[in-house]
Amino acid sequence: MLYRTEHFIPDLKKINDEWGPIDSELGGPYIKFFTQSDEASQSLTKVLRTNDMGYFIIVPRSERPIKVVICGLPCDLNVDVLKKALVEEYEFVSDKVVQLT
């Protein structure tokens, strides 16, 4: 996402000239860019960085953690036992296991 400034039209032209045509959409104070792959997103970020444009990145879905909720477990179940069972039985390695009360 690129911060929308008073000279965002020349910025968009510069991005289209250096990187190529890109799908963009105005969204409030930002210009949202849509790429087809993670590699394209990384190369676009490189162009924005080299031209010193104000931007920020939303983490791609492929890099976001998966959140899972398991209902119906007993309250006195140890979290470490659950984490170990997930690895042994389902080969699901988890970064963090939390018991909700």
A tleap script that builds the chain and sets N, CA, C and O, in Angstrom:
source leaprc.protein.ff14SB
mol = sequence {
  NMET LEU TYR ARG THR GLU HIE PHE ILE PRO
  ASP LEU LYS LYS ILE ASN ASP GLU TRP GLY
  PRO ILE ASP SER GLU LEU GLY GLY PRO TYR
  ILE LYS PHE PHE THR GLN SER ASP GLU ALA
  SER GLN SER LEU THR LYS VAL LEU ARG THR
  ASN ASP MET GLY TYR PHE ILE ILE VAL PRO
  ARG SER GLU ARG PRO ILE LYS VAL VAL ILE
  CYS GLY LEU PRO CYS ASP LEU ASN VAL ASP
  VAL LEU LYS LYS ALA LEU VAL GLU GLU TYR
  GLU PHE VAL SER ASP LYS VAL VAL GLN LEU
  CTHR
}
set mol.1.N position { 0.840 -1.157 0.000 }
set mol.1.CA position { 0.000 0.000 0.000 }
set mol.1.C position { 0.893 1.230 0.000 }
set mol.1.O position { 1.883 1.304 0.728 }
set mol.2.N position { 0.528 2.173 -0.816 }
set mol.2.CA position { 1.277 3.410 -0.962 }
set mol.2.C position { 0.473 4.529 -0.329 }
set mol.2.O position { -0.731 4.644 -0.562 }
set mol.3.N position { 1.133 5.352 0.472 }
set mol.3.CA position { 0.440 6.497 1.042 }
set mol.3.C position { 0.085 7.469 -0.072 }
set mol.3.O position { 0.923 7.791 -0.914 }
set mol.4.N position { -1.141 7.930 -0.075 }
set mol.4.CA position { -1.592 8.843 -1.122 }
set mol.4.C position { -1.194 10.265 -0.750 }
set mol.4.O position { -1.616 10.792 0.280 }
set mol.5.N position { -0.383 10.875 -1.595 }
set mol.5.CA position { 0.061 12.247 -1.383 }
set mol.5.C position { -0.510 13.121 -2.488 }
set mol.5.O position { -1.267 12.645 -3.335 }
set mol.6.N position { -0.147 14.403 -2.479 }
set mol.6.CA position { -0.672 15.306 -3.509 }
set mol.6.C position { -0.072 15.017 -4.882 }
set mol.6.O position { -0.616 15.457 -5.895 }
set mol.7.N position { 1.030 14.292 -4.931 }
set mol.7.CA position { 1.649 13.949 -6.223 }
set mol.7.C position { 1.638 12.435 -6.450 }
set mol.7.O position { 2.641 11.859 -6.871 }
set mol.8.N position { 0.496 11.794 -6.170 }
set mol.8.CA position { 0.443 10.333 -6.331 }
set mol.8.C position { 0.282 9.914 -7.786 }
set mol.8.O position { 0.645 8.791 -8.134 }
set mol.9.N position { -0.253 10.781 -8.651 }
set mol.9.CA position { -0.398 10.420 -10.068 }
set mol.9.C position { 0.974 10.268 -10.733 }
set mol.9.O position { 1.185 9.279 -11.434 }
set mol.10.N position { 1.917 11.202 -10.546 }
set mol.10.CA position { 3.262 10.953 -11.094 }
set mol.10.C position { 3.936 9.724 -10.481 }
set mol.10.O position { 4.690 9.024 -11.157 }
set mol.11.N position { 3.659 9.462 -9.190 }
set mol.11.CA position { 4.216 8.259 -8.566 }
set mol.11.C position { 3.686 7.002 -9.246 }
set mol.11.O position { 4.452 6.074 -9.508 }
set mol.12.N position { 2.383 6.957 -9.534 }
set mol.12.CA position { 1.803 5.798 -10.218 }
set mol.12.C position { 2.393 5.628 -11.614 }
set mol.12.O position { 2.661 4.507 -12.045 }
set mol.13.N position { 2.596 6.736 -12.319 }
set mol.13.CA position { 3.202 6.662 -13.653 }
set mol.13.C position { 4.629 6.121 -13.568 }
set mol.13.O position { 5.056 5.327 -14.406 }
set mol.14.N position { 5.357 6.562 -12.545 }
set mol.14.CA position { 6.729 6.093 -12.366 }
set mol.14.C position { 6.756 4.594 -12.064 }
set mol.14.O position { 7.602 3.868 -12.584 }
set mol.15.N position { 5.828 4.134 -11.222 }
set mol.15.CA position { 5.746 2.704 -10.909 }
set mol.15.C position { 5.403 1.908 -12.163 }
set mol.15.O position { 6.003 0.862 -12.410 }
set mol.16.N position { 4.448 2.387 -12.959 }
set mol.16.CA position { 4.066 1.688 -14.188 }
set mol.16.C position { 5.208 1.662 -15.195 }
set mol.16.O position { 5.356 0.685 -15.929 }
set mol.17.N position { 6.020 2.721 -15.245 }
set mol.17.CA position { 7.155 2.749 -16.170 }
set mol.17.C position { 8.266 1.791 -15.737 }
set mol.17.O position { 8.840 1.087 -16.568 }
set mol.18.N position { 8.565 1.764 -14.442 }
set mol.18.CA position { 9.684 0.950 -13.958 }
set mol.18.C position { 9.306 -0.506 -13.721 }
set mol.18.O position { 10.092 -1.406 -14.016 }
set mol.19.N position { 8.116 -0.743 -13.194 }
set mol.19.CA position { 7.741 -2.104 -12.807 }
set mol.19.C position { 6.837 -2.763 -13.830 }
set mol.19.O position { 6.911 -3.974 -14.039 }
set mol.20.N position { 5.994 -1.984 -14.463 }
set mol.20.CA position { 5.033 -2.514 -15.415 }
set mol.20.C position { 3.620 -2.224 -14.947 }
set mol.20.O position { 3.420 -1.707 -13.848 }
set mol.21.N position { 2.633 -2.554 -15.781 }
set mol.21.CA position { 1.248 -2.281 -15.393 }
set mol.21.C position { 0.863 -3.070 -14.141 }
set mol.21.O position { 1.225 -4.237 -13.987 }
set mol.22.N position { 0.133 -2.417 -13.268 }
set mol.22.CA position { -0.268 -3.040 -12.005 }
set mol.22.C position { -1.707 -2.654 -11.695 }
set mol.22.O position { -2.149 -1.548 -12.006 }
set mol.23.N position { -2.425 -3.575 -11.081 }
set mol.23.CA position { -3.785 -3.279 -10.641 }
set mol.23.C position { -3.702 -2.472 -9.357 }
set mol.23.O position { -3.051 -2.883 -8.396 }
set mol.24.N position { -4.363 -1.319 -9.345 }
set mol.24.CA position { -4.350 -0.481 -8.152 }
set mol.24.C position { -5.758 0.029 -7.880 }
set mol.24.O position { -6.610 0.073 -8.767 }
set mol.25.N position { -5.971 0.409 -6.637 }
set mol.25.CA position { -7.294 0.859 -6.214 }
set mol.25.C position { -7.109 1.892 -5.106 }
set mol.25.O position { -6.305 1.700 -4.194 }
set mol.26.N position { -7.856 2.981 -5.194 }
set mol.26.CA position { -7.811 3.978 -4.135 }
set mol.26.C position { -8.638 3.481 -2.961 }
set mol.26.O position { -9.775 3.043 -3.136 }
set mol.27.N position { -8.077 3.546 -1.783 }
set mol.27.CA position { -8.787 3.106 -0.587 }
set mol.27.C position { -8.483 4.040 0.561 }
set mol.27.O position { -7.534 3.809 1.309 }
set mol.28.N position { -9.270 5.091 0.715 }
set mol.28.CA position { -9.023 6.057 1.782 }
set mol.28.C position { -7.736 6.811 1.507 }
set mol.28.O position { -7.535 7.314 0.402 }
set mol.29.N position { -6.864 6.894 2.501 }
set mol.29.CA position { -5.609 7.634 2.297 }
set mol.29.C position { -4.510 6.800 1.640 }
set mol.29.O position { -3.353 7.218 1.609 }
set mol.30.N position { -4.860 5.634 1.119 }
set mol.30.CA position { -3.865 4.725 0.558 }
set mol.30.C position { -4.214 4.344 -0.873 }
set mol.30.O position { -5.362 4.459 -1.301 }
set mol.31.N position { -3.205 3.889 -1.602 }
set mol.31.CA position { -3.384 3.278 -2.910 }
set mol.31.C position { -3.018 1.811 -2.735 }
set mol.31.O position { -1.882 1.489 -2.384 }
set mol.32.N position { -3.968 0.927 -2.978 }
set mol.32.CA position { -3.737 -0.504 -2.798 }
set mol.32.C position { -3.243 -1.096 -4.112 }
set mol.32.O position { -3.817 -0.834 -5.169 }
set mol.33.N position { -2.187 -1.890 -4.047 }
set mol.33.CA position { -1.650 -2.579 -5.209 }
set mol.33.C position { -1.952 -4.062 -5.090 }
set mol.33.O position { -1.858 -4.641 -4.007 }
set mol.34.N position { -2.313 -4.670 -6.206 }
set mol.34.CA position { -2.628 -6.093 -6.237 }
set mol.34.C position { -1.694 -6.778 -7.221 }
set mol.34.O position { -1.669 -6.432 -8.402 }
set mol.35.N position { -0.922 -7.753 -6.735 }
set mol.35.CA position { -0.013 -8.512 -7.586 }
set mol.35.C position { -0.495 -9.953 -7.667 }
set mol.35.O position { -1.319 -10.386 -6.861 }
set mol.36.N position { 0.018 -10.687 -8.636 }
set mol.36.CA position { -0.425 -12.054 -8.872 }
set mol.36.C position { 0.335 -13.087 -8.047 }
set mol.36.O position { -0.158 -14.197 -7.845 }
set mol.37.N position { 1.528 -12.740 -7.568 }
set mol.37.CA position { 2.327 -13.727 -6.834 }
set mol.37.C position { 3.158 -13.027 -5.765 }
set mol.37.O position { 3.267 -11.801 -5.744 }
set mol.38.N position { 3.737 -13.828 -4.885 }
set mol.38.CA position { 4.600 -13.283 -3.842 }
set mol.38.C position { 5.879 -12.694 -4.433 }
set mol.38.O position { 6.389 -11.691 -3.935 }
set mol.39.N position { 6.399 -13.315 -5.496 }
set mol.39.CA position { 7.608 -12.803 -6.136 }
set mol.39.C position { 7.357 -11.426 -6.747 }
set mol.39.O position { 8.205 -10.538 -6.660 }
set mol.40.N position { 6.188 -11.254 -7.364 }
set mol.40.CA position { 5.836 -9.958 -7.941 }
set mol.40.C position { 5.694 -8.910 -6.845 }
set mol.40.O position { 6.085 -7.757 -7.028 }
set mol.41.N position { 5.144 -9.304 -5.725 }
set mol.41.CA position { 5.000 -8.387 -4.595 }
set mol.41.C position { 6.361 -7.943 -4.075 }
set mol.41.O position { 6.547 -6.774 -3.740 }
set mol.42.N position { 7.308 -8.869 -4.008 }
set mol.42.CA position { 8.650 -8.528 -3.537 }
set mol.42.C position { 9.367 -7.599 -4.503 }
set mol.42.O position { 10.068 -6.684 -4.072 }
set mol.43.N position { 9.204 -7.819 -5.799 }
set mol.43.CA position { 9.864 -6.939 -6.767 }
set mol.43.C position { 9.229 -5.548 -6.764 }
set mol.43.O position { 9.926 -4.550 -6.947 }
set mol.44.N position { 7.913 -5.476 -6.557 }
set mol.44.CA position { 7.249 -4.172 -6.445 }
set mol.44.C position { 7.736 -3.436 -5.203 }
set mol.44.O position { 7.953 -2.225 -5.246 }
set mol.45.N position { 7.907 -4.148 -4.109 }
set mol.45.CA position { 8.419 -3.542 -2.880 }
set mol.45.C position { 9.815 -2.979 -3.105 }
set mol.45.O position { 10.152 -1.917 -2.582 }
set mol.46.N position { 10.621 -3.688 -3.877 }
set mol.46.CA position { 11.973 -3.213 -4.181 }
set mol.46.C position { 11.925 -1.904 -4.966 }
set mol.46.O position { 12.719 -1.000 -4.704 }
set mol.47.N position { 11.003 -1.792 -5.927 }
set mol.47.CA position { 10.852 -0.556 -6.704 }
set mol.47.C position { 10.419 0.585 -5.796 }
set mol.47.O position { 10.947 1.692 -5.900 }
set mol.48.N position { 9.462 0.328 -4.907 }
set mol.48.CA position { 8.995 1.369 -3.991 }
set mol.48.C position { 10.114 1.813 -3.052 }
set mol.48.O position { 10.237 2.998 -2.742 }
set mol.49.N position { 10.928 0.860 -2.602 }
set mol.49.CA position { 12.022 1.186 -1.687 }
set mol.49.C position { 13.099 2.006 -2.386 }
set mol.49.O position { 13.594 2.981 -1.820 }
set mol.50.N position { 13.472 1.627 -3.616 }
set mol.50.CA position { 14.536 2.348 -4.325 }
set mol.50.C position { 14.109 3.756 -4.705 }
set mol.50.O position { 14.950 4.651 -4.789 }
set mol.51.N position { 12.815 3.972 -4.937 }
set mol.51.CA position { 12.325 5.308 -5.278 }
set mol.51.C position { 11.932 6.119 -4.048 }
set mol.51.O position { 11.440 7.240 -4.177 }
set mol.52.N position { 12.144 5.564 -2.857 }
set mol.52.CA position { 11.869 6.240 -1.589 }
set mol.52.C position { 10.435 6.774 -1.524 }
set mol.52.O position { 10.199 7.937 -1.194 }
set mol.53.N position { 9.492 5.896 -1.847 }
set mol.53.CA position { 8.075 6.241 -1.761 }
set mol.53.C position { 7.537 5.739 -0.426 }
set mol.53.O position { 7.942 4.681 0.055 }
set mol.54.N position { 6.630 6.498 0.165 }
set mol.54.CA position { 6.045 6.095 1.440 }
set mol.54.C position { 5.084 4.942 1.238 }
set mol.54.O position { 4.068 5.096 0.559 }
set mol.55.N position { 5.384 3.798 1.811 }
set mol.55.CA position { 4.554 2.611 1.614 }
set mol.55.C position { 4.589 1.752 2.859 }
set mol.55.O position { 5.448 1.933 3.721 }
set mol.56.N position { 3.657 0.818 2.956 }
set mol.56.CA position { 3.732 -0.237 3.949 }
set mol.56.C position { 3.169 -1.499 3.346 }
set mol.56.O position { 2.439 -1.456 2.356 }
set mol.57.N position { 3.513 -2.631 3.947 }
set mol.57.CA position { 3.200 -3.932 3.365 }
set mol.57.C position { 2.288 -4.705 4.301 }
set mol.57.O position { 2.503 -4.736 5.513 }
set mol.58.N position { 1.275 -5.325 3.731 }
set mol.58.CA position { 0.446 -6.276 4.451 }
set mol.58.C position { 1.045 -7.651 4.179 }
set mol.58.O position { 1.305 -8.001 3.028 }
set mol.59.N position { 1.260 -8.416 5.218 }
set mol.59.CA position { 1.903 -9.726 5.079 }
set mol.59.C position { 1.043 -10.623 4.189 }
set mol.59.O position { -0.164 -10.723 4.407 }
set mol.60.N position { 1.648 -11.282 3.180 }
set mol.60.CA position { 0.875 -12.169 2.309 }
set mol.60.C position { 0.257 -13.331 3.084 }
set mol.60.O position { 0.778 -13.748 4.119 }
set mol.61.N position { -0.837 -13.835 2.581 }
set mol.61.CA position { -1.538 -14.934 3.253 }
set mol.61.C position { -0.678 -16.173 3.409 }
set mol.61.O position { -0.837 -16.928 4.368 }
set mol.62.N position { 0.233 -16.384 2.471 }
set mol.62.CA position { 1.080 -17.576 2.554 }
set mol.62.C position { 2.052 -17.507 3.733 }
set mol.62.O position { 2.574 -18.539 4.156 }
set mol.63.N position { 2.301 -16.319 4.266 }
set mol.63.CA position { 3.230 -16.165 5.382 }
set mol.63.C position { 2.531 -15.948 6.720 }
set mol.63.O position { 3.195 -15.890 7.755 }
set mol.64.N position { 1.220 -15.828 6.720 }
set mol.64.CA position { 0.480 -15.613 7.964 }
set mol.64.C position { 0.301 -16.931 8.708 }
set mol.64.O position { 0.176 -17.984 8.083 }
set mol.65.N position { 0.290 -16.879 10.042 }
set mol.65.CA position { 0.076 -18.124 10.795 }
set mol.65.C position { -1.369 -18.596 10.686 }
set mol.65.O position { -2.286 -17.798 10.493 }
set mol.66.N position { -1.550 -19.894 10.812 }
set mol.66.CA position { -2.887 -20.491 10.793 }
set mol.66.C position { -3.391 -20.543 12.229 }
set mol.66.O position { -2.684 -21.015 13.120 }
set mol.67.N position { -4.604 -20.063 12.457 }
set mol.67.CA position { -5.198 -20.101 13.791 }
set mol.67.C position { -6.274 -21.170 13.815 }
set mol.67.O position { -7.142 -21.216 12.942 }
set mol.68.N position { -6.209 -22.036 14.830 }
set mol.68.CA position { -7.141 -23.153 14.959 }
set mol.68.C position { -7.743 -23.116 16.356 }
set mol.68.O position { -7.038 -22.886 17.339 }
set mol.69.N position { -9.054 -23.344 16.440 }
set mol.69.CA position { -9.741 -23.429 17.726 }
set mol.69.C position { -10.302 -24.835 17.857 }
set mol.69.O position { -10.997 -25.316 16.962 }
set mol.70.N position { -10.002 -25.496 18.972 }
set mol.70.CA position { -10.509 -26.842 19.244 }
set mol.70.C position { -11.469 -26.741 20.422 }
set mol.70.O position { -11.070 -26.351 21.519 }
set mol.71.N position { -12.721 -27.088 20.202 }
set mol.71.CA position { -13.742 -27.001 21.250 }
set mol.71.C position { -13.976 -28.368 21.876 }
set mol.71.O position { -13.683 -29.402 21.276 }
set mol.72.N position { -14.504 -28.354 23.084 }
set mol.72.CA position { -14.924 -29.581 23.731 }
set mol.72.C position { -13.844 -30.320 24.491 }
set mol.72.O position { -14.050 -31.470 24.879 }
set mol.73.N position { -12.708 -29.703 24.714 }
set mol.73.CA position { -11.648 -30.348 25.485 }
set mol.73.C position { -11.869 -30.078 26.972 }
set mol.73.O position { -12.417 -29.037 27.334 }
set mol.74.N position { -11.449 -30.999 27.836 }
set mol.74.CA position { -11.626 -30.777 29.271 }
set mol.74.C position { -10.793 -29.590 29.761 }
set mol.74.O position { -9.719 -29.314 29.228 }
set mol.75.N position { -11.296 -28.899 30.774 }
set mol.75.CA position { -10.620 -27.709 31.301 }
set mol.75.C position { -9.285 -28.029 31.964 }
set mol.75.O position { -8.388 -27.186 31.990 }
set mol.76.N position { -9.148 -29.238 32.499 }
set mol.76.CA position { -7.924 -29.582 33.207 }
set mol.76.C position { -6.854 -30.193 32.301 }
set mol.76.O position { -5.845 -30.698 32.794 }
set mol.77.N position { -7.062 -30.154 30.995 }
set mol.77.CA position { -6.086 -30.703 30.048 }
set mol.77.C position { -4.853 -29.808 30.002 }
set mol.77.O position { -4.963 -28.592 29.852 }
set mol.78.N position { -3.688 -30.415 30.133 }
set mol.78.CA position { -2.430 -29.679 30.092 }
set mol.78.C position { -2.135 -29.263 28.647 }
set mol.78.O position { -2.300 -30.053 27.717 }
set mol.79.N position { -1.705 -28.038 28.477 }
set mol.79.CA position { -1.428 -27.495 27.144 }
set mol.79.C position { -0.259 -28.227 26.494 }
set mol.79.O position { -0.256 -28.434 25.281 }
set mol.80.N position { 0.725 -28.617 27.284 }
set mol.80.CA position { 1.888 -29.329 26.734 }
set mol.80.C position { 1.494 -30.703 26.195 }
set mol.80.O position { 2.042 -31.158 25.191 }
set mol.81.N position { 0.553 -31.359 26.856 }
set mol.81.CA position { 0.068 -32.661 26.388 }
set mol.81.C position { -0.641 -32.500 25.046 }
set mol.81.O position { -0.465 -33.314 24.140 }
set mol.82.N position { -1.437 -31.452 24.929 }
set mol.82.CA position { -2.147 -31.188 23.674 }
set mol.82.C position { -1.164 -30.893 22.547 }
set mol.82.O position { -1.322 -31.397 21.435 }
set mol.83.N position { -0.166 -30.090 22.829 }
set mol.83.CA position { 0.831 -29.739 21.814 }
set mol.83.C position { 1.595 -30.986 21.354 }
set mol.83.O position { 1.853 -31.160 20.163 }
set mol.84.N position { 1.950 -31.844 22.302 }
set mol.84.CA position { 2.665 -33.078 21.973 }
set mol.84.C position { 1.784 -34.016 21.147 }
set mol.84.O position { 2.266 -34.652 20.210 }
set mol.85.N position { 0.497 -34.105 21.490 }
set mol.85.CA position { -0.429 -34.965 20.743 }
set mol.85.C position { -0.631 -34.459 19.319 }
set mol.85.O position { -0.747 -35.258 18.390 }
set mol.86.N position { -0.675 -33.154 19.140 }
set mol.86.CA position { -0.817 -32.596 17.790 }
set mol.86.C position { 0.369 -32.979 16.912 }
set mol.86.O position { 0.204 -33.267 15.727 }
set mol.87.N position { 1.550 -32.981 17.491 }
set mol.87.CA position { 2.750 -33.333 16.722 }
set mol.87.C position { 2.792 -34.831 16.439 }
set mol.87.O position { 3.059 -35.239 15.309 }
set mol.88.N position { 2.533 -35.651 17.453 }
set mol.88.CA position { 2.675 -37.100 17.300 }
set mol.88.C position { 1.582 -37.716 16.431 }
set mol.88.O position { 1.876 -38.530 15.556 }
set mol.89.N position { 0.341 -37.340 16.659 }
set mol.89.CA position { -0.765 -37.987 15.953 }
set mol.89.C position { -1.068 -37.363 14.594 }
set mol.89.O position { -1.392 -38.071 13.641 }
set mol.90.N position { -0.962 -36.038 14.506 }
set mol.90.CA position { -1.384 -35.356 13.281 }
set mol.90.C position { -0.240 -34.687 12.529 }
set mol.90.O position { -0.453 -34.112 11.462 }
set mol.91.N position { 0.982 -34.757 13.082 }
set mol.91.CA position { 2.158 -34.121 12.475 }
set mol.91.C position { 1.921 -32.638 12.228 }
set mol.91.O position { 2.357 -32.094 11.214 }
set mol.92.N position { 1.234 -31.993 13.152 }
set mol.92.CA position { 0.932 -30.563 13.081 }
set mol.92.C position { 1.797 -29.849 14.106 }
set mol.92.O position { 1.529 -29.909 15.306 }
set mol.93.N position { 2.830 -29.176 13.630 }
set mol.93.CA position { 3.730 -28.456 14.521 }
set mol.93.C position { 3.146 -27.070 14.767 }
set mol.93.O position { 2.875 -26.322 13.828 }
set mol.94.N position { 2.957 -26.740 16.031 }
set mol.94.CA position { 2.355 -25.454 16.374 }
set mol.94.C position { 3.382 -24.566 17.062 }
set mol.94.O position { 4.234 -25.040 17.814 }
set mol.95.N position { 3.285 -23.274 16.791 }
set mol.95.CA position { 4.170 -22.309 17.434 }
set mol.95.C position { 3.698 -21.993 18.845 }
set mol.95.O position { 4.501 -21.772 19.752 }
set mol.96.N position { 2.377 -21.975 19.015 }
set mol.96.CA position { 1.820 -21.530 20.279 }
set mol.96.C position { 0.498 -22.239 20.523 }
set mol.96.O position { -0.334 -22.335 19.621 }
set mol.97.N position { 0.303 -22.735 21.738 }
set mol.97.CA position { -0.962 -23.354 22.130 }
set mol.97.C position { -1.443 -22.637 23.383 }
set mol.97.O position { -0.704 -22.526 24.361 }
set mol.98.N position { -2.677 -22.150 23.357 }
set mol.98.CA position { -3.229 -21.385 24.467 }
set mol.98.C position { -4.553 -21.996 24.873 }
set mol.98.O position { -5.352 -22.392 24.025 }
set mol.99.N position { -4.786 -22.071 26.186 }
set mol.99.CA position { -6.068 -22.559 26.682 }
set mol.99.C position { -6.939 -21.358 27.028 }
set mol.99.O position { -6.561 -20.521 27.847 }
set mol.100.N position { -8.102 -21.280 26.401 }
set mol.100.CA position { -9.044 -20.202 26.688 }
set mol.100.C position { -9.910 -20.604 27.868 }
set mol.100.O position { -10.267 -21.773 28.013 }
set mol.101.N position { -10.244 -19.651 28.698 }
set mol.101.CA position { -11.068 -19.974 29.868 }
set mol.101.C position { -12.456 -19.408 29.730 }
set mol.101.O position { -13.285 -19.583 30.622 }
savepdb mol mol.pdb
quit
